[in-house]
């Protein structure tokens, strides 16, 4: 059985709009030696696999600064303080695509990187998604929305057209959910 490390000191390092960082000093349960571990503290996130009546998935293209390139993703975002994950999912779908749904299911959760992050990403399925208006981008977003047949998604992942790990995980949850 894995023994828990004892945290003997935790120090806040920095904060910005998206995340904070801290360093935890912990004692190894095996050697008894102290080690520093750096942690990114971030709010939980959501992803939405939005499927239309025509069995198409809503996809978005946007520029990502971390890789300095465009990615193909699904609607998603940060859960605001006091907001429930489902509320965030509905808000992000509308803001990023102009689509809405009345049929929502939580289909999975992942921990993006437990080695250095403390948050979760919740994946929702929004069936029967339909256009309700124009997207409402914030000042840091420029997104192009389009649809692809549900049947094309595995090929898009296999051909590395979809490479965002949380989006790949969301489609994995979607495949598991639909195999029952």
C-alpha positions as CSV (number, residue, x, y, z in Angstrom):
1,X,0.0,0.0,0.0
2,X,1.2,3.5,-0.8
3,X,1.9,5.6,2.3
4,X,0.9,9.2,2.4
5,X,3.6,11.9,2.4
6,X,3.4,14.3,5.4
7,X,3.2,17.9,4.4
8,X,5.2,19.9,6.9
9,X,5.1,23.3,5.2
10,X,3.1,24.9,2.4
11,X,4.0,28.3,0.9
12,X,2.0,30.4,-1.6
13,X,4.3,31.5,-4.4
14,X,2.2,33.5,-6.9
15,X,-1.3,34.2,-8.3
16,X,-2.7,35.3,-11.6
17,X,-6.1,35.3,-13.3
18,X,-6.0,31.6,-14.2
19,X,-4.1,29.8,-11.4
20,X,-1.9,30.1,-8.3
21,X,1.3,28.3,-7.4
22,X,2.5,26.9,-4.1
23,X,5.4,24.8,-2.9
24,X,4.8,22.0,-0.4
25,X,7.6,20.6,1.7
26,X,6.8,17.0,2.4
27,X,8.6,14.1,4.2
28,X,9.0,10.8,2.3
29,X,7.3,8.0,4.1
30,X,10.1,5.7,2.9
31,X,13.3,7.6,3.4
32,X,12.2,10.3,5.9
33,X,13.9,13.0,3.8
34,X,12.3,16.3,3.0
35,X,11.4,17.2,-0.6
36,X,9.8,20.3,-2.2
37,X,6.9,19.8,-4.6
38,X,5.5,22.6,-6.7
39,X,1.7,22.7,-7.2
40,X,-0.5,24.6,-9.6
41,X,-3.8,25.4,-7.9
42,X,-6.6,25.9,-10.4
43,X,-10.3,25.9,-10.4
44,X,-12.1,22.9,-11.8
45,X,-12.9,23.0,-15.5
46,X,-15.7,21.6,-17.7
47,X,-15.8,20.2,-21.3
48,X,-19.0,19.8,-23.3
49,X,-19.5,17.1,-26.0
50,X,-22.4,18.8,-27.7
51,X,-24.3,16.6,-30.2
52,X,-26.9,17.9,-32.6
53,X,-30.1,16.2,-33.9
54,X,-28.1,15.2,-37.0
55,X,-25.5,13.2,-34.9
56,X,-22.9,15.9,-35.4
57,X,-20.5,17.1,-32.7
58,X,-19.8,20.8,-32.2
59,X,-16.1,21.5,-32.5
60,X,-14.2,24.7,-32.1
61,X,-11.0,26.0,-33.5
62,X,-8.9,28.5,-31.5
63,X,-5.4,29.7,-31.1
64,X,-3.6,28.3,-28.0
65,X,-0.6,30.4,-26.7
66,X,1.1,27.5,-25.0
67,X,1.8,25.7,-28.3
68,X,1.5,28.9,-30.4
69,X,-0.8,27.1,-32.8
70,X,-4.5,26.4,-33.6
71,X,-6.3,23.5,-31.9
72,X,-9.5,21.6,-32.5
73,X,-11.4,21.3,-29.3
74,X,-14.9,21.2,-27.8
75,X,-16.6,24.0,-25.7
76,X,-15.2,24.2,-22.2
77,X,-13.9,26.5,-19.6
78,X,-13.3,27.4,-15.9
79,X,-15.9,26.9,-13.3
80,X,-16.5,30.3,-11.7
81,X,-16.7,30.7,-7.9
82,X,-20.1,29.6,-6.6
83,X,-21.1,28.1,-9.9
84,X,-22.0,24.4,-10.3
85,X,-20.3,22.4,-13.0
86,X,-23.6,22.0,-15.0
87,X,-24.2,25.7,-14.8
88,X,-20.7,26.3,-16.2
89,X,-21.3,23.8,-19.0
90,X,-24.5,25.5,-20.1
91,X,-22.8,28.9,-19.9
92,X,-19.7,27.9,-21.9
93,X,-21.7,26.1,-24.6
94,X,-23.8,29.2,-25.2
95,X,-20.9,31.7,-24.9
96,X,-18.5,29.8,-27.2
97,X,-20.9,28.4,-29.8
98,X,-24.3,30.1,-29.4
99,X,-25.8,26.6,-28.9
100,X,-28.1,25.4,-26.1
101,X,-29.4,22.0,-25.0
102,X,-32.2,20.8,-22.7
103,X,-30.6,17.3,-22.3
104,X,-27.5,17.2,-20.1
105,X,-25.6,14.3,-18.6
106,X,-22.3,14.2,-16.7
107,X,-20.4,11.5,-18.4
108,X,-17.0,11.6,-16.7
109,X,-14.3,13.4,-14.8
110,X,-10.5,13.4,-15.0
111,X,-7.7,15.0,-13.0
112,X,-5.7,16.8,-15.7
113,X,-2.2,16.3,-14.1
114,X,-2.2,15.1,-10.5
115,X,1.6,15.4,-10.3
116,X,1.4,19.2,-10.3
117,X,-2.3,20.3,-10.4
118,X,-5.1,20.1,-7.9
119,X,-8.1,20.4,-10.1
120,X,-10.6,18.3,-12.0
121,X,-12.2,18.5,-15.5
122,X,-15.9,17.5,-15.7
123,X,-17.2,16.2,-19.0
124,X,-20.8,16.8,-19.9
125,X,-22.8,15.4,-22.8
126,X,-25.3,17.9,-24.3
127,X,-27.7,16.0,-26.6
128,X,-30.0,17.6,-29.1
129,X,-27.9,20.8,-29.1
130,X,-29.4,23.6,-31.3
131,X,-28.4,27.0,-32.4
132,X,-30.0,29.7,-30.1
133,X,-28.0,32.8,-31.0
134,X,-24.5,34.2,-31.6
135,X,-21.5,33.3,-29.5
136,X,-20.5,35.7,-26.7
137,X,-16.7,35.6,-26.7
138,X,-14.7,37.3,-24.0
139,X,-11.8,39.6,-24.9
140,X,-9.2,36.8,-25.1
141,X,-11.3,34.5,-27.3
142,X,-11.6,34.2,-31.0
143,X,-13.3,30.9,-31.8
144,X,-14.5,29.3,-35.0
145,X,-17.4,26.8,-34.5
146,X,-18.2,24.0,-36.8
147,X,-19.7,20.5,-36.8
148,X,-18.3,17.1,-37.7
149,X,-20.2,13.7,-37.8
150,X,-19.9,11.8,-34.5
151,X,-18.5,8.9,-36.6
152,X,-15.5,11.0,-37.7
153,X,-14.2,11.8,-34.2
154,X,-12.1,8.6,-33.7
155,X,-10.4,9.2,-37.0
156,X,-9.7,12.8,-36.1
157,X,-8.1,11.7,-32.9
158,X,-6.1,8.9,-34.6
159,X,-4.9,11.3,-37.3
160,X,-3.8,13.8,-34.6
161,X,-6.2,16.5,-35.7
162,X,-7.6,16.5,-32.2
163,X,-4.6,16.6,-29.8
164,X,-5.8,18.4,-26.7
165,X,-5.6,15.8,-24.0
166,X,-8.7,16.9,-22.1
167,X,-10.7,16.8,-25.4
168,X,-9.4,13.3,-26.2
169,X,-10.4,12.2,-22.6
170,X,-13.9,13.8,-23.2
171,X,-14.3,11.8,-26.4
172,X,-13.2,8.6,-24.5
173,X,-15.9,9.2,-21.9
174,X,-18.4,9.9,-24.8
175,X,-17.5,6.5,-26.4
176,X,-17.8,4.7,-23.1
177,X,-21.2,6.3,-22.4
178,X,-22.5,5.4,-25.8
179,X,-21.3,1.8,-25.6
180,X,-23.8,0.8,-22.9
